[in-house]
Amino acid sequence: MKSKIKSILSNYKIIVLIFMLFALAASLQSLLSGTKTLHDSGIEYNRYNNYTIFEKSFHHLKDGKDLYVLYPEEHWDLYKYSPSFAAFFAIFAIFPDWIGLNLWNFLNAFILLISVYYLPKVNIYQKGFILILFLIELMTSMQNAQSNALIAGLIILAFGLLEKDKYLFATFCITFSVFIKLFGIVGFALFLFYPKKWRLVLHSALWSILLLAIPLIFIDFGQYKLLFSSFWNMLSNDHSISYGYSVMGWLNSWFGFEINKFFIVVIGVLVFLIPLSRIKEYKNYTFRFLTLSSLLIWVVIFNHKAESPTFIIAMAGVSLWFVTSEKSKINIILFVSAFILTSLSPTDIFPRFLRNEIVNPYALKSFPIILIWLKIIYDMIVLKKNRITIEYGTQHKGRDQLRYEH
């Protein structure tokens, strides 16, 4: 049985098929589930409201409308992304919803899929295992037509490209993730590990200019200035009293602290940077790999707006860490806790009573992820130089395997 499971996970064709079927299922479920009421107004919206927000943003852009005001007759909630992302969504907006939504979910699943398969020094079985472990979270994200899987895929893919000295495409991935959601900017921390940083900065600047210019295909410069003013006002006023499924939410729900969000984020940055003081370890592939895992988790647990569909990013980081780590008791307990409380708790197979009375009120969806992040930070601090230390430019040598122990 064990060998059969390993054979399945090692077969990339099966994994690709599973991912595409899950993307199709998520789209069909959203399309066929009718409407729902999202607010006291009683207005009913479709089940793929987030996709509608993205799709309508392109039409608002080309029609010269303000992207950052409510359009309750079309969808619930604000558009909170850049004008460039609205222009990007022209690719999907030209199609009817039943095609566009499928293409959108396929893109999210496919980018995340290829990003994991592109990772160097991770064998094919490990890659399949990683992908299956966060499949439930991916489904949650796609059921909500969110962009989080795409962001996770872009950051992981950027790491793989950087490892293979493909700086031009790596910088595009990170820069594009920033133009989707601003927290993608944390991905630039990966630049610390690689030589010729001037090239990385230059490429990133050029991609930024290009992405900034794309909306000008549809609007004039005057309208563009107004949009950015409105975008900035929206971001400045986007300070919900909610702490989300974050470190702030956990501290508030457990201890009743009224948290200064900025203060907690600063602490999070400082803790994230502590292991990065080990500059001599920058040539150690395991150290860089753990930083990738840490980064993916950080952008979620220190985001006061984090919600359930956001956790595909964090669980991607958790899965990367767990599959390649030593299977110690503490690592297994931490991962199983995360799988149950983070991935399974929002699903129908998890008891509704436990979800509503315990998991949600006490932010237990994020708690095991926070513990795993701290464990990764610890791993990076105590990590010893090992057999998979890799010099720049030699990434293709040696066995395609990563496993670390202390």
C-alpha positions in Angstrom: 0.0 0.0 0.0 2.8 2.4 0.9 4.7 1.7 -2.3 1.5 2.2 -4.3 0.8 5.6 -2.7 4.4 6.6 -3.3 4.1 5.5 -6.9 1.0 7.7 -7.4 2.6 10.7 -5.8 5.6 10.2 -8.0 3.5 10.2 -11.1 3.3 13.9 -12.2 0.6 13.1 -14.8 -1.8 11.9 -12.0 -1.1 15.0 -9.9 -1.7 17.3 -12.8 -5.0 15.6 -13.6 -6.0 15.8 -9.9 -5.3 19.6 -9.8 -7.1 20.3 -13.1 -10.2 18.3 -11.9 -10.2 20.1 -8.6 -10.1 23.5 -10.5 -13.0 22.4 -12.7 -15.0 21.1 -9.7 -14.5 24.4 -7.8 -15.6 26.4 -10.9 -18.7 24.2 -11.5 -19.7 24.3 -7.9 -19.6 28.1 -7.9 -21.4 28.4 -11.2 -24.2 25.9 -10.3 -24.8 26.9 -6.7 -27.1 29.8 -7.4 -27.0 33.0 -5.4 -26.5 34.0 -1.8 -27.0 37.1 0.4 -23.8 38.6 1.6 -25.2 41.6 3.5 -28.2 42.9 5.4 -29.4 44.7 2.4 -30.9 41.5 1.1 -29.3 41.8 -2.3 -28.3 38.4 -3.7 -25.0 37.8 -5.4 -23.5 34.9 -7.3 -21.3 32.4 -5.6 -18.2 33.6 -7.4 -18.4 37.1 -6.1 -14.6 37.6 -6.0 -14.3 36.7 -9.6 -17.0 39.2 -10.5 -15.1 41.9 -8.6 -12.0 41.2 -10.7 -13.9 40.9 -14.0 -16.0 44.0 -13.4 -12.8 46.0 -12.5 -11.6 45.7 -16.1 -14.9 47.0 -17.4 -14.8 49.9 -14.9 -11.2 50.6 -15.9 -11.9 50.9 -19.6 -15.1 52.8 -19.0 -13.2 55.4 -17.0 -14.9 54.7 -13.7 -13.4 54.7 -10.2 -12.2 51.2 -9.4 -12.3 51.9 -5.6 -15.9 52.6 -4.8 -18.7 50.2 -4.1 -20.9 48.8 -7.0 -23.6 47.0 -5.0 -25.7 46.4 -8.0 -22.9 44.3 -9.5 -21.0 42.7 -6.6 -20.4 42.9 -2.8 -17.3 44.5 -1.4 -14.6 46.7 -2.8 -12.0 46.1 -5.4 -8.7 46.3 -3.5 -6.1 45.6 -6.1 -3.9 47.7 -8.4 -5.2 49.2 -11.7 -2.6 47.0 -13.4 -4.4 43.9 -12.1 -7.7 45.2 -13.4 -6.0 45.6 -16.9 -4.6 42.1 -16.6 -8.1 40.7 -16.0 -9.0 41.7 -19.6 -7.8 38.2 -20.5 -10.7 36.7 -18.6 -13.3 39.5 -18.9 -13.6 39.0 -22.7 -15.2 35.6 -22.0 -18.6 34.8 -20.5 -18.4 33.9 -16.8 -18.6 30.2 -17.2 -15.4 30.2 -19.4 -13.6 33.0 -17.6 -14.1 31.6 -14.1 -12.7 28.2 -15.3 -9.7 29.8 -16.9 -9.1 31.8 -13.7 -9.1 28.8 -11.4 -7.1 26.8 -13.9 -4.4 29.5 -13.9 -4.3 29.6 -10.1 -3.9 25.8 -9.9 -1.5 25.5 -12.8 1.0 28.2 -11.6 1.1 26.7 -8.1 1.5 23.2 -9.6 4.4 24.1 -11.9 6.1 26.2 -9.3 6.5 23.2 -7.0 7.6 20.9 -9.9 10.2 23.6 -10.8 11.9 23.5 -7.4 15.5 22.2 -7.6 16.8 19.6 -5.2 13.4 18.2 -4.3 12.6 14.8 -5.7 9.5 13.9 -7.7 7.9 12.0 -4.9 8.4 14.9 -2.5 6.9 17.3 -5.0 3.8 15.2 -5.4 3.5 14.9 -1.6 3.8 18.7 -1.2 1.1 19.3 -3.7 -1.4 16.8 -2.2 -0.9 18.2 1.3 -2.1 21.7 0.4 -4.8 20.5 -2.1 -7.7 21.2 0.4 -6.5 24.7 1.0 -6.2 25.2 -2.8 -9.8 24.1 -3.2 -10.9 26.5 -0.5 -9.2 29.4 -2.4 -10.6 28.4 -5.8 -14.1 27.9 -4.4 -13.9 31.6 -3.4 -12.3 32.5 -6.8 -9.4 34.1 -4.9 -5.9 35.1 -6.2 -4.0 33.6 -3.3 -2.9 30.4 -5.0 -1.5 32.5 -7.9 0.5 34.6 -5.4 1.9 31.5 -3.7 2.8 30.0 -7.0 4.5 33.2 -8.2 6.7 33.4 -5.1 7.6 29.7 -5.2 8.3 29.9 -8.9 10.5 33.0 -8.4 12.6 31.0 -5.9 13.1 28.2 -8.4 14.0 30.6 -11.1 16.5 32.5 -8.8 18.1 29.2 -8.0 18.7 28.5 -11.7 20.0 32.1 -12.3 17.0 33.1 -14.4 16.7 36.5 -12.9 14.6 38.1 -15.5 11.6 35.8 -15.1 12.1 35.5 -11.3 11.9 39.2 -10.8 8.7 39.3 -13.0 7.1 36.7 -10.7 7.7 38.7 -7.6 6.9 42.1 -9.1 3.7 40.8 -10.6 2.7 39.3 -7.2 3.1 42.8 -5.7 0.8 44.2 -8.3 -1.8 41.7 -7.3 -1.6 42.1 -3.5 0.9 44.4 -1.9 2.1 41.8 0.6 3.9 40.1 -2.2 6.6 42.7 -1.6 8.0 40.4 1.1 9.2 38.1 -1.8 11.9 40.6 -2.5 13.6 39.3 0.7 14.8 36.4 -1.4 17.2 38.7 -3.3 19.5 38.6 -0.2 20.8 35.2 -1.2 21.9 35.8 -4.8 24.8 37.6 -6.4 24.5 40.5 -8.9 21.9 42.2 -6.9 22.0 45.2 -9.2 20.6 43.0 -11.9 17.7 41.9 -9.7 17.0 45.5 -8.8 17.2 46.7 -12.4 14.9 43.9 -13.7 12.4 44.5 -10.9 12.4 48.3 -11.7 11.9 47.6 -15.4 9.0 45.1 -14.8 7.4 47.7 -12.4 7.5 50.3 -15.1 6.0 47.9 -17.6 3.2 46.8 -15.3 2.5 50.4 -14.2 2.1 51.3 -17.9 -0.3 48.6 -18.9 -3.5 50.4 -17.7 -2.6 53.3 -20.1 -3.7 51.1 -22.9 -7.2 51.7 -21.7 -7.2 55.1 -20.0 -5.4 58.4 -20.3 -2.8 59.7 -17.8 -5.2 62.1 -16.1 -7.7 59.3 -15.3 -4.7 57.1 -14.2 -3.7 59.7 -11.6 -7.2 59.9 -10.2 -7.3 56.1 -9.9 -4.0 56.0 -7.9 -5.3 58.8 -5.7 -8.5 56.7 -5.0 -6.4 53.6 -4.6 -4.3 55.3 -1.9 -7.3 56.6 -0.1 -8.9 53.1 -0.1 -5.7 51.6 1.3 -5.3 54.3 3.9 -8.8 53.8 5.2 -8.8 50.0 5.0 -8.3 49.5 8.8 -11.0 47.1 9.8 -11.3 46.4 13.5 -11.1 42.8 12.6 -7.7 41.1 13.2 -8.4 38.2 10.8 -6.8 34.8 11.2 -3.5 36.4 12.2 -1.1 36.7 15.1 -3.1 39.8 16.1 -6.3 37.8 15.9 -4.8 35.0 18.0 -3.6 37.4 20.7 -6.9 39.2 20.8 -9.1 36.0 21.0 -6.9 34.2 23.6 -5.8 37.1 25.8 -8.2 39.9 24.9 -5.4 42.3 23.9 -6.3 45.3 21.9 -3.4 45.1 19.6 -1.4 47.8 17.8 -1.2 46.0 14.4 1.8 48.0 13.2 3.7 47.1 16.4 3.0 43.4 15.9 4.1 43.5 12.3 7.4 45.2 13.3 8.0 42.4 15.8 7.2 39.9 13.1 9.7 41.5 10.7 12.4 41.5 13.4 11.8 37.8 14.2 11.8 37.0 10.5 15.2 38.7 10.1 16.9 37.1 13.1 18.1 33.9 11.2 19.0 36.0 8.2 21.8 37.4 10.2 23.6 34.1 9.5 25.1 35.4 6.3 27.5 32.5 6.0 24.5 30.2 5.6 23.3 32.0 2.5 25.1 29.5 0.3 23.3 26.6 2.0 20.3 25.6 -0.1 18.4 24.2 2.9 18.7 27.6 4.6 17.3 29.4 1.5 14.5 26.8 1.2 13.5 27.3 4.8 13.5 31.1 4.2 11.0 30.5 1.4 8.8 28.5 3.7 9.1 31.1 6.4 8.2 33.9 4.0 5.1 32.2 2.7 3.8 31.7 6.2 4.8 35.2 7.3 2.7 37.1 4.7 -0.4 35.4 6.1 0.0 35.3 9.8 1.0 38.9 10.0 -1.8 40.1 7.7 -4.7 41.5 9.7 -7.0 40.9 6.8 -6.1 37.2 6.5 -9.2 35.0 5.9 -9.7 31.3 5.2 -8.9 31.4 1.5 -5.6 33.2 2.2 -4.2 30.2 3.9 -3.3 28.4 0.7 -0.2 30.6 0.8 0.7 29.6 4.4 -0.1 25.9 3.9 2.2 25.9 0.8 5.0 27.1 3.1 4.1 24.5 5.7 4.0 21.7 3.2 7.4 22.7 1.8 8.8 22.6 5.3 7.2 19.4 6.5 7.9 17.2 3.5 11.6 18.0 3.4 12.1 18.1 7.2 13.1 15.5 9.7 10.0 13.6 10.7 10.5 14.1 14.4 7.5 13.8 16.8 7.3 17.6 17.2 7.3 18.2 13.5 4.6 15.5 12.9 2.4 16.9 15.7 2.7 20.4 14.4 1.8 19.4 10.9 -1.1 17.2 11.8 -2.5 20.0 14.0 -2.2 22.4 11.1 -3.8 20.0 8.6 -6.8 19.4 11.0 -7.3 22.9 12.3 -6.2 24.9 9.3 -7.2 22.8 6.2 -10.0 20.6 7.5 -11.8 23.0 9.9 -13.5 25.1 7.1 -14.8 21.9 5.3 -18.0 20.0 5.7 -16.2 17.0 7.1 -15.3 19.0 10.2 -18.0 19.2 12.9 -19.9 22.5 12.5 -20.2 22.9 16.3 -16.5 22.7 16.9 -15.8 25.1 14.0 -18.3 27.7 15.2 -17.8 27.4 19.0 -14.1 26.7 19.3 -12.0 27.0 16.1 -13.3 30.3 14.8 -13.7 32.2 18.1 -10.2 31.2 19.3 -8.4 31.7 15.9 -7.3 28.0 15.9 -7.0 28.1 12.2 -3.9 30.2 12.5 -2.5 29.0 15.8 -0.7 25.8 14.5 0.6 27.8 11.6 2.1 30.4 14.0 3.8 27.6 15.9 5.2 26.1 12.7 6.6 29.4 11.7 8.4 29.8 15.0 9.7 26.2 14.6 11.1 27.1 11.1 12.7 30.2 12.6 14.3 27.9 15.2 15.4 25.5 12.5 17.1 28.2 10.6 18.9 29.5 13.7 20.3 26.1 14.7 20.7 24.7 11.2 24.1 23.1 10.6 26.0 23.1 7.4 25.1 19.9 5.6 25.6 17.9 2.5 23.2 20.0 0.3 25.1 23.2 0.6 25.2 24.5 -3.0 27.4 27.1 -4.5 25.9 29.6 -6.9 25.8 28.4 -10.5 26.0 24.7 -9.5 22.3 24.1 -8.8 21.9 21.5 -11.4 24.6 19.2 -10.0 24.0 16.4 -7.5 20.9 14.3 -6.7 17.5 15.8 -7.0 16.7 15.6 -3.3 16.3 17.8 -0.3 16.1 16.6 3.3 17.6 18.3 6.3 18.3 17.1 9.8 19.8 18.7 12.8 
